[in-house]
Amino acid sequence: MKKWTIILSILLLCTGATWGMHTYNQNKISKEIEFQLESRMNRQFTVTDICSSKDESGSYYHVTVKMEGVKKPFTFQQEKEAIGNLYKYEVIEELWDRQYTQQIKEIVQSHPFNVGEIEGTVDIDRKNPINIKSVPSIQEVRAKYGKEVMIDTITINLADNYPLDASQQVRENEKVLNLLKDLRDHNMNSNLFLEVIYKNDQQTYRVAINDKNKDTYHKSEDMKKALLKTQEQVEKTK
């Protein structure tokens, strides 16, 4: 009986030591992550969770972190061996995506579309590094570094049917043109990929503006160039 008691005690001690070492490592990693983020941005960061995973490509940490002044936490993945060298724009890039998505929703919802879903992503051409010390918003980045470094991708899925009547199609051209004008006013027309997709993929306006494809959409008639389907193809979707 005494023998089993001793064995059990040893097992408990080993388990406790293992758990203690695990907790120590987690705390060490948390502090390393918090230090890196706080050295880049004037905000306090708190790691709230760290999980591990492993697959054929390697071993990873999945980190959840809270940022001072932001309610929703951020989660990112990092290779275990590179945990001491986080991506330069870690966390703030997701913050920019959130800000951009909200801005796009507000812009689109001010137009007479019956919107089903809106997706917006923004990328930045980082030939020159962006100073993130003051945690600038995506709008402040656009204003400071110029629209030329911004790449805007916007997809709008509508719950509207695309009309077959020619006069109603003219009105749709005007609606999309007015949206495009609004995006221009927000300096989102240097590198822009815009899709407006009607219900059941009946019709799509696809606008691509960049160095190779100049902005040639200035009147409602011009929007016909952005249509993907012919009238005959639209009729087949009805």
Helices and strands as residue ranges (DSSP letters): H 2-40, E 45-55, E 58-67, E 74-79, G 80-82, H 92-109, E 115-124, H 138-145, G 147-149, E 150-158, H 166-185, E 192-197, G 199-201, E 204-209, G 220-226, H 231-237
